[in-house]
Amino acid sequence: MADAKTKVESIREWVVEHKLRAVGCLWLSGITGSFAYNWSKPNMKPSVKIIHARLHAQALTLAALAGAALVEYYDHNSGAKADRYAELVPHKD
């Protein structure tokens, strides 16, 4: 279980450092998977298949961006970034 936590933690750190690259890879895999799924349906026009693939990839990208925003929010409130920015935040004494 300790190995799984370190692997998940390392993945989370990579995503935090490379947010746009992670979202781009997710978009590319989403549109590729959607193309493959839609191309298996013989009764659809190619233009409709392309539109559906784009819509699926767009929805997946929005979900990935929301996830990246949540990770960023979490890192700003707890973690290394909270310590880094603590001195910049004015405190009421």
C-alpha positions as CSV (number, residue, x, y, z in Angstrom):
1,M,0.0,0.0,0.0
2,A,2.9,2.3,0.7
3,D,4.1,1.9,-2.9
4,A,0.7,2.8,-4.3
5,K,0.7,6.0,-2.2
6,T,4.1,7.0,-3.4
7,K,3.1,6.3,-7.0
8,V,-0.1,8.3,-6.7
9,E,1.8,11.1,-5.0
10,S,4.4,11.1,-7.7
11,I,1.7,11.2,-10.4
12,R,0.0,14.1,-8.5
13,E,3.2,16.0,-8.3
14,W,3.8,15.5,-12.1
15,V,0.3,16.8,-12.9
16,V,0.9,19.8,-10.6
17,E,4.1,20.6,-12.4
18,H,2.8,19.9,-15.9
19,K,-0.9,20.9,-15.9
20,L,-1.2,22.0,-19.5
21,R,0.7,18.9,-20.8
22,A,-1.6,16.6,-18.7
23,V,-4.7,18.3,-20.0
24,G,-3.4,18.1,-23.6
25,C,-2.6,14.5,-23.3
26,L,-6.0,13.8,-21.8
27,W,-7.6,15.7,-24.7
28,L,-5.6,13.8,-27.3
29,S,-6.4,10.4,-25.8
30,G,-10.1,11.5,-25.5
31,I,-10.4,12.5,-29.1
32,T,-8.6,9.4,-30.2
33,G,-10.8,7.1,-28.2
34,S,-13.9,8.9,-29.3
35,F,-12.8,8.7,-33.0
36,A,-12.3,4.9,-32.5
37,Y,-15.7,4.5,-30.8
38,N,-17.6,6.6,-33.4
39,W,-15.9,5.0,-36.4
40,S,-17.2,1.6,-35.2
41,K,-20.8,2.9,-35.9
42,P,-21.5,2.3,-39.6
43,N,-24.7,4.3,-39.8
44,M,-23.3,7.8,-39.0
45,K,-21.9,10.3,-41.5
46,P,-18.2,11.1,-41.1
47,S,-19.0,14.7,-40.3
48,V,-21.2,13.6,-37.4
49,K,-18.5,11.3,-36.2
50,I,-16.0,14.1,-36.2
51,I,-18.4,16.5,-34.4
52,H,-19.2,13.8,-31.7
53,A,-15.5,13.1,-31.2
54,R,-14.8,16.9,-30.7
55,L,-17.6,17.2,-28.3
56,H,-16.5,14.2,-26.2
57,A,-12.9,15.5,-26.1
58,Q,-14.1,19.0,-25.2
59,A,-16.2,17.7,-22.3
60,L,-13.2,15.6,-21.1
61,T,-10.9,18.6,-21.3
62,L,-13.3,20.7,-19.3
63,A,-13.4,18.0,-16.6
64,A,-9.6,17.8,-16.7
65,L,-9.3,21.6,-16.3
66,A,-11.7,21.5,-13.3
67,G,-9.6,18.7,-11.8
68,A,-6.4,20.7,-12.3
69,A,-8.1,23.7,-10.7
70,L,-9.0,21.6,-7.7
71,V,-5.5,20.3,-7.4
72,E,-4.1,23.8,-7.5
73,Y,-6.6,25.0,-4.9
74,Y,-5.6,22.1,-2.6
75,D,-1.9,22.8,-3.1
76,H,-2.4,26.5,-2.3
77,N,-4.2,25.7,0.9
78,S,-2.1,22.8,2.1
79,G,1.3,21.7,1.0
80,A,4.5,23.2,-0.2
81,K,2.8,26.2,-2.0
82,A,0.9,27.1,1.2
83,D,4.3,27.5,3.0
84,R,5.8,29.3,0.1
85,Y,3.0,31.9,-0.1
86,A,2.3,32.1,3.7
87,E,4.7,35.1,4.1
88,L,3.0,37.0,1.3
89,V,-0.5,36.7,2.8
90,P,-1.3,39.5,5.3
91,H,-2.3,38.3,8.7
92,K,-4.5,40.1,11.1
93,D,-2.9,40.3,14.5
